[in-house]
Amino acid sequence: MKRVIIITLSLFLSSHIFSQNTDDIILAKRIRIQSTVLNEERTIFVSTPTGYNESTDAYPVLYVLDGSENAIRFTSGLISNLSAVALCPKMIVVAIINTDRFRDMTPTPYDRDPNRPSGGADKFLQFMETELFPTIEKEYRTLPYKLFKGHSASGLCVTHAFLSHNHMFNSYIAISPSMFWDSNLFSKTAEERLNEINLKHKHFYF
């Protein structure tokens, strides 16, 4: 748990740059997945640990919402620095780029604006479980340990995953999640749901 907290508190403190020349260190690979669940193409960045190509080791995977070049820079740089001094294990980092953030990160419909897509978090998580996970596990050497990180609206999605899709990840990191959503829905239902799910070997950082 201490390792998860260290990772979380430092997420915005480390920065690396993308490489442009073949002699440079390559930070991340861009992958496109044609999703049948979401009926659209999704783009992700994947960063592997230093020495990945020279070893046969497998690694845990950290899935980062609100993916962007900055997100993969900060997170992979942080993991690299902390793992170099044995403060956390080396990890594969997967950053998922948004197409419709409001739609994908919200667990229930937004009744004030019925014309704005919302309430698609379950379908987005289905995309992750049935399409993204198999892609990563086929292409990379992974351990059966997954972490899930998001902030604000995407922290809401992480919280929803912890309460309703508890089998998907081992550790959940929700930074300042939008808990006001749907008239404080999770504040009202969390205790009941926590009594129903298996929390053994699970970590939730809020």
C-alpha positions as CSV (number, residue, x, y, z in Angstrom):
1,M,0.0,0.0,0.0
2,K,2.9,2.4,0.8
3,R,4.2,1.8,-2.7
4,V,0.8,2.7,-4.2
5,I,0.7,5.9,-2.1
6,I,4.2,6.9,-3.2
7,I,3.3,6.4,-6.8
8,T,0.2,8.4,-6.5
9,L,1.6,11.4,-4.6
10,S,4.4,11.8,-7.1
11,L,2.5,11.3,-10.3
12,F,3.0,14.9,-11.4
13,L,6.6,15.3,-10.3
14,S,8.5,13.5,-13.0
15,S,9.0,14.4,-16.7
16,H,10.7,12.7,-19.7
17,I,10.6,13.6,-23.4
18,F,9.6,11.6,-26.4
19,S,12.4,10.4,-28.6
20,Q,12.7,11.4,-32.2
21,N,15.9,9.6,-33.3
22,T,16.6,5.9,-33.4
23,D,19.6,6.3,-31.1
24,D,17.5,7.8,-28.3
25,I,15.6,6.1,-25.6
26,I,12.1,5.3,-26.9
27,L,9.6,6.2,-24.2
28,A,6.3,4.8,-25.5
29,K,4.6,3.1,-28.4
30,R,1.4,4.3,-29.9
31,I,-1.2,1.5,-30.5
32,R,-4.6,1.8,-32.1
33,I,-7.4,-0.7,-31.3
34,Q,-10.6,-0.9,-33.4
35,S,-13.2,-1.4,-30.6
36,T,-16.3,-3.3,-31.4
37,V,-17.6,-2.6,-27.9
38,L,-17.4,1.1,-28.3
39,N,-17.8,1.1,-32.1
40,E,-14.8,3.4,-32.6
41,E,-11.0,3.4,-32.8
42,R,-9.1,3.9,-29.5
43,T,-5.5,5.0,-29.2
44,I,-3.2,4.1,-26.3
45,F,0.4,4.7,-25.3
46,V,2.4,1.8,-24.0
47,S,5.7,2.3,-22.1
48,T,7.8,-0.6,-21.1
49,P,10.5,-0.6,-18.3
50,T,14.2,0.0,-19.0
51,G,15.8,-3.3,-20.0
52,Y,12.5,-4.8,-21.2
53,N,13.9,-5.9,-24.5
54,E,17.0,-7.4,-23.0
55,S,15.2,-9.6,-20.5
56,T,12.5,-12.2,-20.3
57,D,10.9,-10.8,-17.1
58,A,7.1,-10.1,-16.9
59,Y,5.7,-7.0,-15.2
60,P,2.6,-5.6,-13.5
61,V,0.6,-3.2,-15.6
62,L,-0.6,0.3,-14.6
63,Y,-3.6,1.5,-16.7
64,V,-3.8,5.3,-16.7
65,L,-7.0,7.2,-17.7
66,D,-6.9,10.6,-19.4
67,G,-4.0,9.3,-21.5
68,S,-1.8,11.8,-23.3
69,E,1.8,12.4,-24.1
70,N,2.2,14.2,-20.8
71,A,0.5,11.4,-18.9
72,I,2.8,8.8,-20.3
73,R,5.8,11.0,-19.7
74,F,5.0,11.8,-16.1
75,T,3.9,8.3,-15.1
76,S,6.6,6.2,-16.9
77,G,9.3,8.7,-15.7
78,L,8.0,8.4,-12.2
79,I,7.9,4.6,-12.2
80,S,11.4,4.5,-13.8
81,N,12.9,6.8,-11.1
82,L,11.2,5.0,-8.2
83,S,11.9,1.5,-9.4
84,A,15.6,2.5,-9.9
85,V,15.9,2.9,-6.1
86,A,13.6,0.0,-5.2
87,L,10.7,2.1,-4.0
88,C,8.3,0.3,-6.4
89,P,8.5,-2.5,-9.0
90,K,9.1,-1.9,-12.6
91,M,5.9,-1.7,-14.5
92,I,4.4,-1.5,-18.0
93,V,2.4,1.7,-18.3
94,V,-0.7,1.9,-20.5
95,A,-2.2,5.4,-21.0
96,I,-5.7,5.5,-22.7
97,I,-6.4,8.6,-24.8
98,N,-9.9,10.0,-24.5
99,T,-12.4,10.3,-27.3
100,D,-15.5,11.3,-25.2
101,R,-14.4,11.7,-21.6
102,F,-17.8,12.7,-20.2
103,R,-19.4,9.6,-21.8
104,D,-16.8,7.1,-20.8
105,M,-16.0,8.2,-17.3
106,T,-19.5,8.6,-15.9
107,P,-21.3,5.6,-14.4
108,T,-24.9,6.9,-14.7
109,P,-26.7,9.2,-17.2
110,Y,-26.6,13.0,-16.7
111,D,-30.3,13.9,-16.6
112,R,-29.8,17.6,-16.9
113,D,-28.6,17.3,-20.5
114,P,-30.1,14.2,-22.2
115,N,-28.5,15.2,-25.5
116,R,-25.0,14.9,-24.1
117,P,-23.7,11.2,-24.0
118,S,-23.0,10.0,-20.5
119,G,-23.3,7.0,-18.3
120,G,-21.0,4.9,-20.4
121,A,-18.4,3.8,-17.8
122,D,-19.6,0.2,-17.8
123,K,-19.2,-0.1,-21.5
124,F,-15.8,1.6,-21.3
125,L,-14.7,-0.9,-18.7
126,Q,-16.0,-3.7,-20.9
127,F,-13.8,-2.4,-23.7
128,M,-10.8,-2.5,-21.3
129,E,-11.6,-6.0,-20.0
130,T,-12.5,-7.7,-23.3
131,E,-10.4,-5.8,-25.9
132,L,-7.6,-3.8,-24.2
133,F,-6.4,-6.3,-21.7
134,P,-6.1,-9.2,-24.2
135,T,-4.2,-6.9,-26.6
136,I,-1.7,-5.9,-23.9
137,E,-1.3,-9.4,-22.6
138,K,-0.7,-10.8,-26.1
139,E,1.8,-8.2,-27.1
140,Y,3.7,-7.8,-23.8
141,R,5.0,-9.9,-21.0
142,T,2.7,-9.1,-18.1
143,L,2.1,-10.4,-14.6
144,P,-1.4,-11.0,-13.4
145,Y,-1.4,-7.7,-11.4
146,K,-3.1,-4.6,-12.7
147,L,-3.4,-1.1,-11.3
148,F,-5.9,1.5,-12.4
149,K,-5.4,5.2,-12.0
150,G,-7.6,8.3,-12.7
151,H,-8.3,11.8,-11.4
152,S,-11.4,13.9,-11.2
153,A,-14.0,12.4,-13.6
154,S,-11.7,9.5,-14.4
155,G,-11.2,9.1,-10.6
156,L,-14.9,8.6,-10.5
157,C,-14.6,5.9,-13.1
158,V,-11.8,4.2,-11.0
159,T,-14.1,4.4,-8.0
160,H,-17.0,2.9,-9.9
161,A,-14.7,0.1,-11.1
162,F,-13.6,-0.6,-7.5
163,L,-17.2,-0.9,-6.3
164,S,-18.8,-2.6,-9.3
165,H,-16.0,-4.3,-11.3
166,N,-13.8,-5.4,-8.4
167,H,-12.4,-8.4,-10.3
168,M,-10.7,-6.3,-12.9
169,F,-7.8,-4.8,-11.0
170,N,-5.7,-5.4,-7.9
171,S,-5.1,-1.8,-7.0
172,Y,-7.2,1.3,-7.6
173,I,-5.9,4.9,-7.4
174,A,-8.7,7.6,-7.4
175,I,-7.2,11.1,-7.2
176,S,-9.8,13.7,-6.2
177,P,-12.7,11.8,-7.8
178,S,-15.9,13.6,-8.7
179,M,-17.9,12.0,-5.9
180,F,-20.6,14.6,-6.3
181,W,-21.8,12.8,-9.4
182,D,-25.5,11.8,-9.5
183,S,-26.4,13.5,-6.2
184,N,-23.4,11.9,-4.4
185,L,-24.4,8.4,-5.6
186,F,-21.3,6.6,-4.3
187,S,-21.4,8.3,-0.9
188,K,-24.9,6.7,-0.5
189,T,-24.1,3.3,-1.9
190,A,-20.5,2.6,-1.1
191,E,-21.1,1.0,2.4
192,E,-23.6,-1.4,1.0
193,R,-21.4,-2.3,-2.0
194,L,-18.3,-2.7,0.1
195,N,-20.1,-5.3,2.2
196,E,-20.9,-7.3,-1.0
197,I,-17.5,-7.4,-2.7
198,N,-14.3,-9.4,-2.0
199,L,-11.6,-7.0,-0.7
200,K,-8.9,-9.7,-0.2
201,H,-5.7,-8.6,-1.7
202,K,-7.3,-5.4,-3.0
203,H,-6.0,-1.8,-2.5
204,F,-8.0,1.4,-3.0
205,Y,-6.2,4.7,-2.6
206,F,-8.6,7.6,-2.4
